[in-house]
């Protein structure tokens, strides 16, 4: 039947091949079950520090070096079995808790009351005197008592609830349940409950975050060792960022096996859905702290210009503690580098020194102006008193002798 999509009708031939990484001899084997030979053997193709191209698998409740995971159900297996037994008893008692009774067969109207399902309708009785003498309906009908059954059901339900809470305590779900809140509670109470509810599961979150961090570190090592620089620059999209001029320096650092360190840290909250209210509060807190820091260190930076790189480094360290600051860290790096380059050059005069030089220059100009005015006043007074003599005239220059042509006659 060609309409059957089972694997035996697949037009492509397939085989199951296992890729085995052996850390002892640093080799990779390819093997297929059912064959007597190894399909292929290669030396360590990636040259990774930890050899394996994948992180250590996440396993729950590993209690020994055998790396044998255990399910949470194992720790509360007895409680779960007891809970199943309680539910079974409640089910059978619930089936028994029904309205059942007997009546006098000679009383015909009694059965019609229940069989016909009459509503707001009277049923006639042939011999009312005899019917009343027998006690009426109460005297001719007797019900099976279910009070004991109902009481047993209520007791079992309460015991079941206690057993569920015991299972929650064993598995740690009780802390998460305590973290649930009601809409009528205040925001502070809800935040406290949410923090309390997340305490028990932080260990599991840490394991998942560590597993992802290890995988990303392996990825970073493969990229740095085996990718071409052009590919790294293109895939990183660094050319569209303010750090484009530092791309080649970063490539050289990544390619240097002695200096390059692959440190990838993944926090549990970075894998959760974004809480925009928390992000906004973090941004407001970040801006308040940044403004307070700048207002405090600005006078120091003006008085001691050489302290600016140190202050910016402190600012960079404090800014790195906020998740919302990732976009401005590169700007701070450029500012710190620029200030360090300025520190290498010979320092210019300080504002106080510049003010002193300007004051001295202004005083010298003022003294020169006063001396010129004093000399002018003296000359004016001398001219008025006739004491100013005319300057002597130079005698007229003697006429030059014409040049003699030919040899000069001998002196007599």
C-alpha positions in Angstrom: 0.0 0.0 0.0 1.8 3.2 -1.2 -0.5 5.3 1.0 1.1 4.0 4.1 3.6 6.5 5.5 5.4 4.1 7.7 9.3 4.1 7.6 9.4 0.8 5.6 7.9 2.6 2.6 10.3 5.5 2.7 12.1 5.8 -0.7 15.3 6.9 1.0 17.6 4.4 2.6 18.4 5.4 6.1 20.7 4.1 8.8 21.3 5.0 12.5 24.8 6.2 13.0 26.2 7.0 16.4 28.9 9.8 16.9 31.0 8.9 19.9 33.5 11.4 21.4 36.2 9.7 23.5 38.0 12.1 25.8 40.7 9.5 26.8 42.4 9.3 23.4 41.0 12.5 22.0 39.3 10.8 19.1 35.8 10.8 17.5 34.2 7.6 16.3 31.3 7.0 14.0 29.6 3.6 14.5 26.4 2.0 13.2 24.7 -0.8 15.1 24.8 -4.1 13.2 28.2 -3.6 11.6 31.5 -5.1 12.7 33.7 -2.2 11.7 34.0 1.5 12.8 32.7 3.7 10.0 35.2 6.5 10.6 37.8 7.7 13.1 39.1 11.3 13.4 41.3 13.2 15.8 39.9 15.9 17.9 38.4 18.2 15.2 37.6 21.2 17.3 40.5 21.3 19.8 38.3 22.5 22.6 39.5 23.0 26.1 36.9 20.6 27.5 37.0 18.3 24.4 33.3 17.7 24.2 31.3 20.0 21.9 28.3 20.1 24.2 27.8 21.0 27.9 27.2 18.5 30.6 23.6 17.4 30.5 21.1 18.7 33.0 20.1 15.9 35.3 17.7 16.0 38.3 18.6 14.7 41.7 22.0 13.2 40.9 23.1 11.8 44.3 26.2 9.8 43.3 29.1 9.8 40.9 27.2 7.4 38.6 25.3 10.3 37.1 22.0 8.6 37.4 19.2 11.1 37.5 16.1 10.5 39.6 12.6 11.9 39.2 11.0 14.0 41.9 8.3 11.4 42.1 10.7 8.9 43.7 11.0 11.1 46.8 7.3 11.2 47.4 6.3 7.8 45.9 4.7 6.5 49.1 2.6 9.7 49.5 1.4 9.4 46.0 0.3 5.8 46.4 -1.6 6.7 49.6 -3.2 9.6 47.8 -4.4 7.3 45.1 -5.9 5.0 47.7 -7.7 7.9 49.3 -9.1 9.0 45.9 -10.4 5.5 45.2 -12.2 5.3 48.5 -13.8 8.7 48.0 -15.0 7.6 44.6 -16.7 4.4 45.9 -18.3 6.3 48.9 -19.5 9.0 46.5 -21.3 6.3 44.5 -22.9 4.9 47.7 -24.1 8.3 48.8 -27.4 8.4 47.1 -31.1 8.6 48.1 -32.4 5.0 48.4 -35.4 3.8 50.5 -38.3 1.4 50.8 -42.1 2.0 51.0 -45.3 0.1 51.7 -46.3 -1.7 48.5 -50.0 -1.2 49.3 -49.5 2.6 49.3 -49.9 3.3 45.6 -49.5 7.0 45.7 -46.1 6.9 47.3 -44.4 5.4 44.2 -46.1 7.9 41.9 -44.6 10.8 43.8 -41.1 9.8 42.7 -41.7 8.0 39.3 -43.9 10.6 37.6 -41.8 13.6 38.7 -44.8 15.7 39.4 -44.3 19.3 40.3 -46.9 21.4 42.1 -49.4 18.6 41.7 -51.4 16.7 44.3 -51.8 12.9 44.1 -55.1 11.5 45.3 -55.3 8.7 48.0 -58.2 6.2 47.9 -58.5 5.6 51.7 -57.3 8.7 53.4 -58.3 7.5 56.9 -56.2 4.4 56.6 -53.3 6.4 55.0 -53.4 8.9 57.9 -53.6 6.1 60.5 -50.4 4.5 59.1 -48.6 7.8 59.7 -48.9 9.3 56.2 -45.8 9.4 54.0 -43.4 9.3 56.9 -45.0 6.2 58.2 -44.9 4.3 54.9 -41.4 5.3 53.6 -38.0 4.6 55.2 -34.7 6.0 53.7 -31.3 4.4 53.8 -29.2 6.6 56.2 -26.3 8.2 54.4 -25.0 10.5 57.2 -22.2 8.1 58.0 -21.2 7.9 54.3 -21.2 11.7 53.9 -19.2 12.1 57.1 -16.6 9.6 55.8 -16.4 11.5 52.5 -15.7 14.8 54.3 -13.1 13.2 56.5 -11.4 11.6 53.5 -11.4 14.9 51.6 -9.7 16.7 54.6 -7.2 13.9 54.9 -6.5 14.1 51.1 -5.9 17.8 51.4 -3.4 17.2 54.2 -1.7 14.5 52.1 -1.4 16.9 49.1 0.2 19.5 51.3 2.7 16.9 52.6 3.6 16.1 49.0 4.1 19.8 48.3 6.4 20.0 51.3 8.5 17.1 50.1 8.8 18.4 46.5 9.1 22.0 47.4 5.9 23.1 45.6 4.6 24.5 48.9 6.9 27.5 48.6 5.7 28.2 45.1 2.1 27.9 46.3 2.8 30.3 49.2 4.0 32.7 46.5 0.6 32.9 44.9 -1.2 36.1 45.8 -4.7 37.6 45.4 -5.6 40.7 43.4 -6.9 42.5 46.5 -3.5 42.4 48.2 -1.1 45.4 48.1 1.8 45.5 45.6 4.4 45.1 48.5 2.7 42.0 49.7 2.5 40.5 46.3 6.2 41.3 45.7 7.2 39.6 49.0 5.2 36.5 48.1 6.7 36.4 44.7 10.2 36.5 46.1 9.4 33.8 48.7 7.8 31.6 46.0 10.9 31.8 43.8 13.3 30.9 46.6 12.8 27.1 46.4 13.2 26.9 42.6 16.3 29.1 42.4 18.5 26.0 42.5 16.8 24.5 39.5 17.0 27.9 37.7 20.7 28.0 38.5 21.3 24.5 36.9 19.5 25.6 33.7 21.4 28.9 33.6 24.8 27.1 34.2 24.0 24.7 31.4 23.2 27.5 28.9 26.3 29.4 30.0 28.5 26.4 29.4 26.9 25.9 25.9 27.6 29.5 25.0 31.2 29.3 26.2 31.7 26.4 23.9 30.1 28.3 21.1 32.4 31.3 21.7 35.5 29.1 21.8 34.5 27.4 18.5 33.9 30.9 16.9 37.3 32.3 18.1 39.3 29.3 17.0 37.8 28.3 13.7 36.0 31.3 12.2 37.6 33.8 9.8 37.9 37.4 11.0 35.7 38.6 8.2 33.0 36.2 9.2 33.2 37.3 12.8 32.9 40.9 11.9 30.0 40.3 9.5 28.0 38.2 11.9 28.6 40.4 14.9 27.3 43.5 13.1 29.9 45.5 14.9 30.3 47.8 11.9 27.0 49.4 12.7 27.9 50.2 16.3 30.1 53.0 17.8 32.9 50.5 18.4 33.5 49.8 14.7 37.0 51.2 14.9 37.9 48.7 17.6 36.8 45.6 15.5 40.3 44.5 14.4 41.7 44.9 17.9 39.0 42.8 19.3 39.7 40.1 16.6 43.3 40.1 17.5 42.4 39.6 21.2 40.0 36.8 20.4 42.5 35.0 18.2 45.3 35.2 20.9 44.8 32.0 22.8 46.9 33.1 25.7 45.0 36.3 26.3 41.5 35.4 25.2 39.2 34.2 28.0 35.7 33.1 27.3 33.5 34.1 30.1 29.8 33.9 29.6 27.4 34.3 32.4 23.7 33.7 32.0 21.4 34.8 34.9 18.0 33.2 35.5 16.2 36.5 35.2 17.7 37.1 31.7 15.8 34.0 30.4 12.5 35.1 31.8 9.9 37.2 30.1 10.5 40.9 30.3 8.7 42.7 33.1 8.3 46.2 31.7 7.4 47.7 35.0 10.6 46.3 36.6 12.7 47.5 33.6 11.2 51.0 33.9 11.9 51.1 37.7 15.5 49.9 37.1 16.0 52.6 34.5 14.7 55.3 36.9 16.9 54.0 39.7 19.9 54.0 37.3 19.3 57.6 36.2 18.9 58.7 39.8 22.2 57.1 40.9 24.0 58.4 37.8 22.8 62.0 38.5 23.9 61.8 42.1 27.3 60.4 41.2 27.9 63.1 38.6 26.8 65.9 40.9 29.2 64.7 43.6 32.4 64.1 41.5 32.0 67.1 39.1 33.7 69.6 41.5 36.6 67.2 42.1 37.1 66.6 38.4 37.3 70.4 37.8 39.8 70.9 40.6 41.9 67.9 39.8 41.7 67.1 36.0 43.9 64.0 36.4 41.3 62.3 38.6 38.7 62.2 35.7 39.8 58.7 34.4 39.6 57.2 37.8 36.2 58.7 38.4 34.9 57.5 35.1 36.3 54.0 35.9 34.3 54.0 39.1 31.3 55.1 37.2 31.8 52.3 34.7 32.1 49.7 37.5 28.9 50.9 39.2 27.0 51.2 35.9 27.9 47.6 35.0 25.7 46.4 37.9 22.5 47.6 36.0 21.1 45.5 33.2 19.8 48.7 31.5 23.3 50.1 31.1 24.6 47.8 28.4 24.0 50.4 25.7 26.2 53.1 27.2 29.1 51.0 28.4 30.9 51.4 25.0 30.5 55.2 25.3 32.1 55.1 28.7 35.0 53.0 27.4 35.6 55.6 24.7 35.5 58.5 27.2 38.0 56.7 29.5 40.3 56.0 26.6 40.2 59.6 25.4 41.0 60.9 28.9 43.9 58.5 29.2 45.3 59.8 25.8 45.0 63.3 27.1 46.9 62.4 30.2 49.9 61.2 28.1 50.3 64.6 26.5 52.1 67.4 28.5 49.6 69.1 30.7 48.7 72.7 29.8 48.5 75.6 32.3 45.8 75.4 34.8 43.0 77.9 34.8 44.6 79.7 37.8 48.0 79.9 36.0 46.3 81.3 32.9 44.6 83.9 35.0 47.9 85.0 36.5 49.6 85.3 33.1 46.7 87.3 31.7 46.9 89.6 34.8 50.6 90.1 34.3 50.2 90.9 30.7 47.5 93.4 31.4 49.7 95.1 34.1 52.6 95.3 31.6 50.4 96.9 29.0 49.1 99.4 31.5 52.6 100.4 32.6 53.7 100.9 29.0 50.8 103.1 28.3 51.5 105.2 31.4 55.2 105.6 30.4 54.2 106.7 26.9 51.7 109.2 28.3 54.4 110.6 30.7 56.9 111.0 27.9 54.3 112.8 25.7 53.5 115.2 28.5 57.1 116.0 29.0 57.7 116.8 25.3 54.6 119.0 25.1 55.8 121.0 28.1 59.3 121.4 26.6 57.9 122.7 23.3 55.8 125.2 25.1 58.8 126.5 27.0 61.0 126.6 23.9 63.3 124.2 25.4 62.9 121.6 22.7 65.8 122.0 20.3 65.6 121.0 16.6 67.5 117.9 15.9 70.9 118.5 14.0 70.8 118.0 10.2 73.3 115.7 8.6 75.7 117.3 6.1 74.9 116.7 2.5 76.7 113.8 1.0 79.9 114.5 -1.1 79.5 113.9 -4.8 80.9 110.6 -5.9 84.0 110.6 -8.3 83.4 109.2 -11.7 84.8 105.9 -12.4 88.3 106.0 -14.1 88.5 104.0 -17.3 91.7 102.1 -18.0 94.8 101.8 -15.8 95.5 104.4 -13.3 98.7 106.5 -13.8 101.5 105.9 -11.4 101.8 108.1 -8.4 104.5 110.8 -8.6 
